[in-house]
Amino acid sequence: MRPAISNCMFDALARRARAATERRIAKGEVRTLWASTPILTLPILARCDRLLGLQSSSLVFNTYYITRSFDINLILLEGAFRLTRSRWCLSVFRRLVFAWALLRFDVFHYFYDRGLMLSEGRYGINSEEVDLLRKSGKRLYTYAYGADVRTRETTLGLGQPNLCQECPQPGKYCICSEELLQSSLKPLAKGATAQLAMGDMLAYVPGCRDMHYWPIDATKLAAPPVAFRSGETLKVAHAPNHGHFKGTRLLINAIERLASEGEKIELVSVQGVSNSKVIGLFGASHIVADQFVAGFHGYTALEAMALGRPVLCFMRNDQMMIDPATCPIINTRPEKIYDVLKQCLRGEIDLDRAGQAGRRYVEQHYSPEAVAARLGQLYLDTANLPADLNAKLRARVTDLMKGRAEAAPAQI
């Protein structure tokens, strides 16, 4: 049985939604929605749009343990409909939310795994939803977070090390199948205004735009000096969601080897806790070990750098970095973890200098203002907005970039 909202009704809604968007844009107003994968950065991305003078909100139907801080959190309603154990009821609820959003917003930002309507499979934005967004004159931008686009064949082709080599259960954690990925991407070929990815995720989305879209507000985090002296116990922080994808085993082996040799070193690791607890752990440590098999850094690395903590991470090549010339991440291949940690213990790496360089790096490249400037340029290049709106956006992007340049500290 199909949901109660018919295609005919949605076609009529699409006409009304298109008219609403055209009216708002004619008045110089643009509303954007960031939904619905409960990624930590979602509300910050909405804030980035607001820095551009746009009206923006983040919306989710469920949350992870990391955070529940979203502008529109429908977890209670979603939970109530899921309790009915009726996919039909849940589908109607999601379609009603989509209908509301279609009338209210003009630009939609989704990750590749889902939109507002229920996905047709385990991963992917509902093809009907993509079609209705197009018919309604909406702009649709899609972003990768990793598992939503990562396939086994492409990952193994990246060489050693890679994320699939120790996966305990292929098909469980990522989309995995090339066929499923192509099925997910196909509706976006004509329906998406632009498809985006960054770092290691570029390999899975051919023809996508390379843009770093992880903002972090370093002004909310203190970055005290790394108070470590040779001879003290070196505290290494690590916060894996799934250890086999982070190279956790390799890190543990290196630390245990060093400890067996009499070195003073301690691994402080947490998993499945709130973001605030992770931040506290990083701030109380000397080094943060991010990941050693993906070939790209995670959001964890940005948080650590914002806290002024040096980061160990395997970076496959320069394309993984927004600015290779100034990226302060200590590039650490799996087989070199032991050696790099020993250098840290001996004082051969200036941890405080690396930590403060990391703080400058995220302030310059990943602040809400920096990401807002990149989003503004994205809209200028792809959104096909009226000339007067583009002029305002261009001026705002210029101001944001100027502000970043003036705030950038001198390199030591």
C-alpha positions in Angstrom: 0.0 0.0 0.0 1.4 3.4 -1.0 1.5 6.3 1.5 -1.7 8.5 1.7 0.0 11.5 0.0 -0.4 10.7 -3.7 1.9 11.6 -6.5 -0.8 13.9 -7.9 -0.9 15.8 -4.6 2.8 16.0 -4.6 2.8 17.4 -8.1 0.4 20.2 -6.9 2.6 20.7 -3.9 5.7 21.0 -6.1 4.0 23.8 -8.1 3.2 25.7 -4.8 6.7 25.1 -3.5 8.3 26.4 -6.7 6.2 29.5 -6.5 7.2 30.0 -2.8 10.9 29.8 -3.7 10.6 32.1 -6.6 8.8 34.7 -4.4 11.4 34.5 -1.7 14.3 34.7 -4.1 12.7 37.7 -5.8 12.6 39.4 -2.4 16.3 38.6 -1.8 15.6 35.9 0.7 17.0 32.3 0.7 16.2 29.6 3.2 18.5 26.6 3.5 18.0 23.2 5.3 20.7 20.9 6.4 19.3 17.4 7.0 18.9 14.7 8.1 21.9 12.6 9.0 22.7 13.6 12.6 26.3 14.6 11.9 28.0 16.7 14.5 28.7 19.5 12.0 25.1 19.9 10.8 24.0 22.8 13.0 27.4 24.5 12.5 26.9 24.3 8.7 23.5 26.0 9.2 25.3 28.7 11.1 27.7 29.0 8.2 24.8 29.8 5.9 23.5 32.3 8.3 26.9 34.1 8.2 26.2 34.5 4.5 22.9 36.2 5.3 20.7 33.2 4.5 18.0 31.8 6.8 19.1 28.3 7.7 18.2 25.4 10.0 19.4 21.9 10.7 16.9 19.0 11.0 17.2 15.4 12.2 14.9 12.5 13.0 17.3 10.7 15.3 20.6 11.4 17.0 23.8 9.6 18.0 25.3 9.7 21.4 27.7 12.5 20.3 25.2 15.4 20.4 21.5 16.2 20.3 22.1 19.9 19.5 20.1 20.5 16.3 17.8 23.3 15.4 14.9 20.9 14.6 15.0 17.6 16.4 12.1 15.3 15.5 13.4 12.3 17.5 10.2 12.0 19.7 7.9 12.1 16.8 10.0 9.7 14.8 10.2 7.4 17.8 6.4 7.4 18.2 5.9 6.4 14.6 8.5 3.7 14.8 6.7 2.3 17.8 3.8 1.5 15.5 6.1 -0.9 13.7 4.3 0.2 10.5 6.6 1.4 7.7 3.5 2.8 6.0 2.8 5.1 9.0 6.4 6.1 9.2 6.5 6.8 5.5 3.5 9.1 5.7 5.1 11.0 8.6 8.3 11.5 6.6 6.4 12.6 3.5 4.5 15.2 5.6 7.8 16.5 7.0 9.1 16.7 3.4 6.0 18.5 2.2 6.4 21.1 5.0 10.1 21.5 4.1 9.3 21.8 0.4 7.2 24.8 1.1 9.5 26.4 3.7 13.0 25.9 2.2 14.8 26.7 -1.0 18.1 25.0 -0.7 18.5 21.4 0.6 21.8 19.9 1.8 21.8 16.2 2.3 24.5 13.5 2.8 24.4 10.7 0.3 22.8 8.2 2.7 19.3 9.8 3.1 17.0 12.8 2.8 13.7 13.5 4.5 11.6 10.8 3.0 12.5 7.1 3.8 15.3 5.8 1.7 14.3 3.1 -0.9 17.2 0.9 0.3 19.7 0.9 3.2 21.6 3.9 1.7 20.5 6.6 -0.7 18.2 9.6 -1.0 14.8 8.6 -2.2 14.7 9.0 -6.0 11.1 10.4 -5.8 12.4 13.1 -3.3 15.2 14.1 -5.7 12.7 14.4 -8.5 10.3 16.5 -6.5 13.1 18.8 -5.3 14.0 19.4 -9.0 10.4 20.0 -10.0 10.0 22.4 -7.2 12.9 24.5 -8.3 15.0 23.7 -5.2 18.8 23.6 -5.1 20.1 20.2 -3.9 23.6 19.7 -2.6 24.9 16.3 -1.5 27.9 15.5 0.7 29.8 12.4 1.7 30.7 11.4 5.3 32.4 8.1 4.4 30.3 5.0 4.9 27.6 6.4 2.7 29.8 6.2 -0.4 32.7 3.8 0.5 32.8 0.7 -1.6 35.1 -2.3 -1.0 36.4 -2.6 -4.6 37.5 1.1 -4.8 38.9 1.0 -1.2 41.1 -2.0 -1.8 42.3 -0.3 -5.0 43.7 2.5 -3.0 46.6 0.3 -1.8 47.9 -0.5 1.7 46.8 0.4 4.2 43.1 0.9 3.7 39.8 0.8 5.6 38.7 -2.6 4.2 41.7 -4.7 5.1 40.5 -5.5 8.6 36.8 -5.0 8.3 35.2 -7.7 10.4 31.9 -7.8 8.4 31.8 -6.4 4.9 28.4 -5.0 4.1 27.6 -4.0 7.6 29.3 -0.7 8.2 29.5 0.9 4.7 27.5 0.8 1.4 30.3 -1.6 0.2 28.8 -2.6 -3.1 29.7 -0.7 -6.3 26.2 -1.6 -7.6 24.5 -0.1 -4.6 26.6 3.1 -4.8 25.8 3.6 -8.4 22.1 3.1 -7.6 22.4 5.7 -4.9 24.2 8.2 -7.1 22.2 7.7 -10.3 19.2 9.9 -9.3 21.6 12.7 -8.4 23.1 12.9 -11.9 20.2 15.2 -13.0 18.7 16.1 -9.7 21.6 17.5 -7.7 22.8 21.0 -8.2 26.3 19.8 -7.1 27.8 16.7 -5.5 30.6 17.2 -3.1 33.2 15.1 -1.3 36.6 15.6 0.2 39.7 13.7 1.2 39.5 9.9 0.7 35.8 10.2 -0.2 36.7 11.9 -3.5 37.5 8.4 -4.9 34.0 7.2 -4.7 32.0 10.1 -6.2 33.3 10.7 -9.8 33.0 14.3 -11.0 32.2 15.7 -7.6 33.4 19.0 -6.3 36.4 18.9 -4.0 35.5 21.0 -1.0 36.3 20.7 2.7 33.0 21.2 4.6 33.8 20.4 8.2 33.5 23.6 10.3 34.7 23.8 13.8 34.4 26.8 16.1 37.8 27.0 17.8 36.8 30.1 19.7 34.8 27.9 22.1 37.8 25.7 22.9 40.8 26.6 25.0 44.3 25.7 23.6 46.7 25.7 26.5 50.4 24.7 25.8 51.2 21.0 25.7 52.9 20.6 29.1 55.1 17.6 28.3 58.7 17.2 29.2 61.0 14.3 28.4 60.9 11.8 31.2 57.3 12.4 32.1 54.5 10.0 31.2 53.3 10.8 27.6 49.5 10.7 27.5 48.1 9.6 24.1 44.4 10.2 23.5 42.4 8.0 21.1 38.6 8.1 20.5 37.6 5.4 17.9 34.0 4.7 16.9 35.1 1.4 15.3 38.7 0.5 16.2 39.3 -1.7 13.1 38.7 1.4 10.9 41.1 3.6 12.9 44.1 1.3 13.2 43.5 1.1 17.0 45.2 -2.3 17.2 48.3 -0.9 15.6 48.4 2.0 18.1 47.9 -0.3 21.0 50.7 -2.6 19.8 53.1 0.3 19.5 52.3 1.7 22.9 52.6 -1.7 24.6 56.0 -2.2 22.9 57.2 1.1 24.2 55.9 0.4 27.7 57.6 -3.0 27.7 60.9 -1.2 27.0 60.4 0.9 30.1 59.1 4.0 28.4 56.6 6.2 30.3 53.6 6.2 28.0 49.8 5.8 28.5 46.9 5.3 26.1 43.8 7.1 27.2 40.9 5.8 25.0 37.1 6.3 25.0 34.4 5.1 22.8 30.6 5.7 22.7 30.7 8.8 24.8 29.4 12.4 24.3 31.4 14.9 22.3 32.0 17.0 25.4 33.7 14.0 27.1 35.9 13.5 24.1 36.9 17.1 24.1 37.8 16.8 27.8 39.9 13.8 27.2 41.8 15.5 24.4 42.5 18.6 26.4 44.0 16.5 29.3 46.3 14.6 27.0 49.6 15.5 25.2 48.9 13.9 21.8 45.8 12.8 19.9 46.1 9.7 17.8 43.4 10.0 15.0 43.5 7.2 12.5 46.1 5.2 10.6 44.5 3.2 7.8 42.0 5.6 6.0 44.6 7.9 4.5 42.6 10.9 5.6 42.0 12.7 8.9 38.7 12.6 10.7 36.8 15.4 12.4 38.6 14.2 15.6 41.8 15.6 14.2 40.2 19.1 13.8 38.9 19.0 17.3 42.3 18.0 18.6 44.0 20.8 16.6 41.5 23.3 17.9 42.5 22.3 21.4 46.2 22.9 20.5 47.0 19.2 20.6 49.4 17.7 18.1 47.8 15.0 15.9 49.2 11.7 14.6 47.4 10.5 11.5 48.2 8.7 8.2 47.7 11.0 5.2 47.9 9.2 1.9 48.8 12.1 -0.2 48.6 15.9 -0.5 45.0 15.8 -1.9 44.0 14.8 1.6 44.9 18.2 3.0 43.3 21.5 2.3 46.7 23.2 2.5 49.6 20.7 2.4 52.2 23.4 2.9 51.0 24.3 6.3 49.2 21.2 7.5 50.7 20.4 10.9 49.4 16.8 11.2 52.3 14.5 12.0 51.9 12.1 9.0 52.2 8.6 10.6 52.0 5.4 8.5 51.0 2.3 10.5 54.5 0.9 10.6 55.9 4.2 11.9 53.6 4.7 14.9 56.3 3.2 17.3 59.0 5.4 15.8 57.0 8.6 15.9 55.9 8.0 19.5 59.5 7.4 20.5 60.5 10.7 18.9 57.8 12.4 21.0 59.0 10.7 24.2 62.6 11.8 23.5 61.6 15.4 22.8 62.6 15.2 19.2 59.2 16.6 18.1 58.2 19.9 19.6 54.7 19.0 20.7 53.7 22.4 21.8 54.8 24.0 18.5 52.9 21.3 16.6 49.8 21.9 18.8 49.8 25.6 18.3 50.3 25.2 14.6 47.3 23.0 14.5 45.2 25.7 16.3 46.2 28.2 13.7 45.5 25.7 10.9 41.9 25.1 11.9 41.3 28.8 12.6 42.4 29.6 9.1 40.8 26.8 7.1 38.0 25.3 9.2 36.4 28.1 11.1 32.7 28.8 10.5 33.8 31.9 8.6 36.2 29.9 6.4 33.6 27.2 5.5 30.9 29.9 5.0 33.2 31.5 2.4 33.5 28.2 0.6 29.8 27.6 0.7 29.2 31.1 -0.6 31.5 30.5 -3.5 29.7 27.2 -4.1 26.4 29.0 -4.4 27.9 31.7 -6.7 29.2 28.9 -9.0 26.2 26.6 -9.1 23.0 28.0 -7.6 21.9 30.2 -10.5 20.6 33.0 -8.3 19.6 36.4 -9.5 22.3 39.0 -10.1 21.4 41.1 -7.0 21.5 38.1 -4.7 24.9 37.0 -6.2 26.3 40.5 -5.7 25.3 40.3 -2.0 26.8 36.8 -1.6 30.0 37.9 -3.4 30.4 40.8 -1.1 29.8 38.6 2.0 32.3 36.1 0.8 34.9 38.8 0.2 34.3 40.2 3.7 34.6 36.7 5.2 37.9 36.1 3.4 39.2 39.5 4.3 38.4 38.9 7.9 40.2 35.5 7.8 43.3 37.2 6.3 43.3 39.9 8.9 42.8 37.4 11.8 45.5 35.0 10.5 48.4 35.1 13.0 52.0 35.3 11.7 53.7 32.0 11.2 56.3 31.3 13.8 
